């Protein structure tokens, strides 16, 4: 069920990126600004609004902090990491 949830989210959203966030997270705000400034679309799921979702995403990715970022522009969703990893990733691809 755990990986299937993320794949379902990725299929349903139709955006460039899938992000999992939390309230009061400075890195989450910075990530959204980064994506918006690059005119990249994203779908956001906030862990604070979806009980139990954090545990599922941690189980699949091993990433324990927010944000959690997936690039959906390829054939398969690709886990990137958090803000720092996404920032480096986007710099390499520009």
Secondary structure, 3 states (H helix, E strand, C coil): CHHHHHHHHHHHHCCCEEEEECCCCHHHHHHHHHHHHCCCCEEEEEHHHCCCHHHHHHHHHCCCCCCEEEECCCCCCEEEECHHHHHHHHHHCC
